[in-house]
Amino acid sequence: MLSIRDLRVEFESPHGLIMPVDSVDMDILDKETFTIIGESGCGKSLLANSLLGLLPRDAKVSGKVHIDGEEILSLKKKEWRRIRGNKIGLVFQNPSASLNPVFNMHGHLYETLKYSNKPSSRDKMVSLLKKTGIKNPLRRLSQYPHQLSGGMKQRFAIALGIATDPDILIADEPTNGLDVTVKLKIVQMLSKLHSERSILLITHDLNVAYNLSDKIAVMYAGELVEIAPVNSFFEKPIHPYSSQLLVSHPEKEMLPIPGFTPQLTQRPQGCRFHPRCALASRKCKHEHPGLEKIEGERYVRCFACA
């Protein structure tokens, strides 16, 4: 379905070249939910936006991304219209910022469907709102973003993401900032979508990751450090960063990870996690580990674990 090889995102800065996404390899299968977790600033959202050609003009994206066998990074600007919406849908991280305040629900849906050359009948719009659990959908079509609650905006953002029936849905922090009750409803809704399409989920919420995912990928300082089936990951994380990420959760021991995430311009030599790792050896400080397959579908980037 989706195959990513050696994906890199680079920017020129006053301090030289920075690479917030570095050499990412991953595969998302048909009707699989693949979840990326990690601290803020590790490159998760940049990775997602690069798959839709939504990065700033000064970004340099390299590598290979195939959807159903078609390589998309080499597409010209006009050709992206065929990919966005039709092949890949996106639920933005902040629906309040992504919704146009001068468009009501009908206007948003109409523009989205029109852009992707999809039928834009009122019945189609009502069906989409019903699917995402929005009550009184016919009346809601005339409402504007400022008239919607946070949970309603998130539901509507998901409706926009699936409106064009994409093969892959990218959901970037879909439960961020929502109260527990609304979050549960969003998780239930995404769980139903899981049987219809592939999902790339980005989240800080480990409960959401556990309940929705087939596979978990852990991202640190721009690169994936572990990939594993969800049950195996939560039963026994292998990479030291993964282990510490789990025990830092409020429902676990809530032990903070020592140290700080390295800045883009000051990434350490060798393993990027070694300044914060209790297992670090001399080799970790001088050599950069690759992402190695260790057992079954598990991959890890660690000299002490591989």
C-alpha positions as CSV (number, residue, x, y, z in Angstrom):
1,M,0.0,0.0,0.0
2,L,2.5,2.7,1.2
3,S,6.3,2.1,1.0
4,I,8.8,4.6,2.3
5,R,12.5,4.3,1.7
6,D,15.3,6.6,2.9
7,L,12.9,9.6,3.3
8,R,14.8,12.8,4.2
9,V,13.6,16.3,4.8
10,E,16.3,19.0,4.8
11,F,16.3,22.8,5.4
12,E,19.0,25.4,5.0
13,S,19.5,27.4,8.2
14,P,21.9,30.1,9.4
15,H,23.7,27.3,11.2
16,G,24.0,25.1,8.1
17,L,21.9,22.2,6.8
18,I,19.4,20.6,9.2
19,M,17.6,17.3,8.7
20,P,14.4,17.0,10.9
21,V,13.5,13.8,9.1
22,D,16.4,11.5,8.4
23,S,16.5,8.2,6.5
24,V,13.1,6.9,7.4
25,D,12.1,3.4,6.1
26,M,8.6,2.0,6.8
27,D,5.7,0.2,5.2
28,I,1.9,0.5,5.8
29,L,-0.2,-2.4,4.6
30,D,-3.7,-2.4,3.4
31,K,-6.2,-1.6,6.2
32,E,-3.4,-1.4,8.7
33,T,-3.1,1.3,11.4
34,F,0.6,2.3,11.7
35,T,1.2,4.7,14.6
36,I,4.2,7.0,15.2
37,I,4.9,8.1,18.7
38,G,7.7,10.2,20.2
39,E,8.5,13.5,22.0
40,S,7.5,16.8,20.5
41,G,9.9,18.1,17.8
42,C,11.1,14.6,16.7
43,G,9.8,15.1,13.1
44,K,6.5,13.2,13.2
45,S,4.3,15.9,11.6
46,L,7.0,16.9,9.1
47,L,7.2,13.3,7.9
48,A,3.4,13.2,7.5
49,N,3.3,16.5,5.6
50,S,6.1,15.4,3.3
51,L,3.8,12.6,2.1
52,L,1.4,15.2,0.8
53,G,3.8,17.7,-0.6
54,L,2.7,20.2,2.0
55,L,6.2,21.4,3.2
56,P,7.5,24.9,2.7
57,R,9.2,25.8,-0.6
58,D,12.7,25.8,1.0
59,A,12.3,22.1,2.1
60,K,14.3,19.6,0.2
61,V,12.6,16.1,0.3
62,S,14.5,13.1,-1.0
63,G,14.0,9.3,-1.0
64,K,11.3,7.1,-2.4
65,V,7.6,7.0,-1.5
66,H,5.4,4.5,-3.3
67,I,1.6,4.3,-3.1
68,D,0.2,1.2,-4.8
69,G,3.5,0.9,-6.7
70,E,3.5,4.6,-7.9
71,E,6.4,6.8,-6.8
72,I,5.0,10.2,-5.7
73,L,7.9,12.4,-4.5
74,S,9.0,13.0,-8.1
75,L,5.5,14.2,-9.2
76,K,5.1,17.7,-10.5
77,K,3.1,20.3,-8.6
78,K,-0.1,19.8,-10.7
79,E,0.1,16.1,-10.3
80,W,-0.2,16.3,-6.5
81,R,-3.9,17.1,-7.0
82,R,-4.5,13.5,-8.0
83,I,-2.8,12.2,-4.8
84,R,-4.1,14.6,-2.2
85,G,-7.6,13.5,-1.1
86,N,-7.9,10.7,-3.7
87,K,-5.0,8.6,-2.4
88,I,-4.1,10.3,0.9
89,G,-6.4,12.1,3.2
90,L,-5.3,14.3,6.1
91,V,-6.8,15.2,9.5
92,F,-4.8,18.2,10.6
93,Q,-3.4,18.5,14.1
94,N,-5.4,21.6,15.0
95,P,-8.8,21.7,13.4
96,S,-9.4,25.3,14.7
97,A,-6.5,26.5,12.7
98,S,-7.2,24.4,9.6
99,L,-10.9,25.3,9.1
100,N,-11.7,28.5,7.2
101,P,-13.8,30.8,9.4
102,V,-15.7,32.2,6.4
103,F,-16.9,28.8,5.2
104,N,-19.7,26.8,6.9
105,M,-19.7,23.0,7.0
106,H,-21.4,22.8,3.6
107,G,-18.7,25.1,2.0
108,H,-15.8,23.1,3.4
109,L,-17.2,19.8,2.2
110,Y,-18.2,21.3,-1.2
111,E,-14.7,22.6,-1.8
112,T,-13.0,19.4,-0.7
113,L,-15.2,17.2,-2.9
114,K,-14.9,19.6,-5.9
115,Y,-11.1,19.7,-5.6
116,S,-11.0,15.9,-5.9
117,N,-13.7,15.6,-8.6
118,K,-16.0,13.7,-6.3
119,P,-19.9,14.0,-6.1
120,S,-20.8,16.9,-3.8
121,S,-24.5,16.3,-3.3
122,R,-26.2,17.3,0.0
123,D,-27.0,13.7,0.7
124,K,-23.3,12.8,0.4
125,M,-22.4,15.5,2.9
126,V,-25.1,14.4,5.4
127,S,-23.9,10.8,5.1
128,L,-20.3,11.9,5.9
129,L,-21.5,13.9,9.0
130,K,-23.5,10.9,10.2
131,K,-20.6,8.6,9.7
132,T,-18.4,10.8,12.1
133,G,-21.2,10.9,14.7
134,I,-22.4,14.4,14.1
135,K,-26.0,14.7,15.1
136,N,-28.6,16.7,13.2
137,P,-26.3,16.8,10.2
138,L,-28.6,18.7,7.9
139,R,-28.8,21.6,10.3
140,R,-25.1,21.5,11.0
141,L,-24.2,22.0,7.4
142,S,-25.1,25.7,7.7
143,Q,-22.9,26.2,10.8
144,Y,-19.5,27.9,10.9
145,P,-16.3,26.8,12.8
146,H,-16.9,29.4,15.6
147,Q,-20.2,27.7,16.3
148,L,-18.7,24.3,16.9
149,S,-17.3,22.8,20.1
150,G,-13.7,21.4,20.1
151,G,-15.0,17.8,19.8
152,M,-17.4,18.8,17.0
153,K,-14.5,20.5,15.1
154,Q,-12.4,17.3,15.4
155,R,-15.3,15.1,14.1
156,F,-15.8,17.5,11.2
157,A,-12.0,17.5,10.5
158,I,-12.2,13.7,10.2
159,A,-15.3,14.0,7.9
160,L,-13.2,16.2,5.6
161,G,-10.3,13.8,5.8
162,I,-12.4,10.8,4.6
163,A,-14.8,12.8,2.3
164,T,-12.9,11.8,-0.8
165,D,-12.6,8.2,0.3
166,P,-8.7,8.1,0.3
167,D,-6.8,4.8,0.5
168,I,-4.7,6.2,3.3
169,L,-5.8,8.5,6.1
170,I,-3.1,10.5,8.0
171,A,-4.5,11.5,11.4
172,D,-2.1,13.9,13.1
173,E,-2.9,14.1,16.9
174,P,-6.6,13.6,16.3
175,T,-7.4,13.6,20.1
176,N,-5.1,16.4,21.2
177,G,-6.7,18.9,23.6
178,L,-10.0,16.9,23.9
179,D,-11.6,15.9,27.2
180,V,-11.8,12.2,28.2
181,T,-15.4,11.7,27.0
182,V,-14.9,13.3,23.6
183,K,-11.5,11.6,23.2
184,L,-13.2,8.2,23.7
185,K,-15.7,8.9,21.0
186,I,-13.0,10.0,18.6
187,V,-11.1,6.8,19.3
188,Q,-14.2,4.7,18.7
189,M,-14.9,6.5,15.4
190,L,-11.3,6.0,14.2
191,S,-11.5,2.3,15.2
192,K,-14.5,1.9,12.8
193,L,-12.5,3.6,10.0
194,H,-9.7,1.0,10.6
195,S,-11.7,-1.7,8.8
196,E,-12.1,0.5,5.7
197,R,-8.6,2.0,5.0
198,S,-5.0,2.3,6.0
199,I,-4.3,4.8,8.7
200,L,-1.0,6.6,9.6
201,L,-1.7,7.8,13.1
202,I,0.5,10.3,14.9
203,T,0.0,10.7,18.6
204,H,1.5,11.5,22.0
205,D,-1.3,9.6,23.7
206,L,-0.1,6.0,24.5
207,N,-3.6,4.9,25.3
208,V,-4.8,6.0,21.9
209,A,-1.8,4.3,20.3
210,Y,-2.5,1.0,22.1
211,N,-6.2,0.9,21.3
212,L,-6.0,1.8,17.6
213,S,-2.7,0.5,16.3
214,D,-1.5,-2.6,14.5
215,K,2.1,-1.5,14.6
216,I,4.0,1.1,16.6
217,A,7.0,3.1,15.3
218,V,9.0,5.2,17.8
219,M,10.7,8.3,16.4
220,Y,13.6,10.1,18.1
221,A,15.6,13.1,16.7
222,G,14.3,12.6,13.2
223,E,14.7,8.8,12.8
224,L,12.8,5.7,13.7
225,V,14.4,3.8,16.5
226,E,11.9,0.9,16.9
227,I,9.1,-0.7,14.9
228,A,7.0,-3.5,16.4
229,P,3.5,-5.0,16.5
230,V,1.4,-3.1,19.1
231,N,1.1,-6.0,21.6
232,S,4.7,-6.9,21.5
233,F,5.7,-3.3,21.9
234,F,3.6,-2.6,25.0
235,E,4.5,-5.9,26.6
236,K,8.2,-5.6,26.0
237,P,9.7,-2.4,24.4
238,I,13.3,-3.0,23.3
239,H,15.0,0.3,22.6
240,P,16.0,2.1,25.8
241,Y,14.1,5.2,24.6
242,S,11.0,3.2,24.0
243,S,11.2,1.7,27.5
244,Q,11.6,5.2,29.1
245,L,8.9,6.6,27.0
246,L,6.4,4.1,28.4
247,V,7.3,4.5,32.1
248,S,7.1,8.3,31.7
249,H,3.4,7.9,31.0
250,P,1.1,9.3,33.8
251,E,-0.7,5.9,34.2
252,K,2.7,4.1,34.7
253,E,5.5,5.2,36.9
254,M,5.6,8.7,35.5
255,L,9.4,8.8,35.5
256,P,10.7,11.6,33.3
257,I,13.3,10.7,30.7
258,P,16.7,12.2,31.7
259,G,18.2,15.0,29.7
260,F,16.7,16.8,26.7
261,T,15.9,16.0,23.0
262,P,18.9,17.3,21.0
263,Q,18.5,20.4,18.9
264,L,18.5,20.0,15.2
265,T,21.8,21.9,14.9
266,Q,23.4,20.0,17.8
267,R,22.7,16.3,17.3
268,P,25.3,14.1,19.0
269,Q,27.8,11.9,17.1
270,G,27.0,8.2,17.1
271,C,23.6,7.1,18.5
272,R,21.5,10.2,18.9
273,F,20.0,8.9,22.2
274,H,23.3,8.0,23.9
275,P,23.6,11.2,26.1
276,R,20.3,10.1,27.8
277,C,20.9,6.3,27.7
278,A,21.9,4.2,30.7
279,L,23.1,1.4,28.4
280,A,25.4,3.7,26.2
281,S,28.9,2.3,25.5
282,R,31.9,3.8,23.9
283,K,30.7,2.4,20.5
284,C,27.3,4.2,20.9
285,K,29.1,7.5,21.3
286,H,31.1,7.2,18.0
287,E,29.1,5.0,15.7
288,H,25.6,5.5,14.3
289,P,23.4,2.3,14.6
290,G,21.2,1.2,11.7
291,L,17.6,0.0,12.0
292,E,18.0,-3.7,12.2
293,K,15.5,-6.5,12.1
294,I,15.8,-8.6,15.2
295,E,12.8,-11.0,15.3
296,G,9.5,-11.4,13.4
297,E,8.3,-7.9,12.5
298,R,10.4,-6.1,15.1
299,Y,13.1,-3.6,14.2
300,V,15.4,-1.6,16.5
301,R,18.2,0.9,16.1
302,C,20.5,0.1,19.1
303,F,23.9,-1.6,19.5
304,A,22.9,-2.9,23.0
305,C,19.6,-4.4,21.9
306,A,20.1,-5.7,18.3
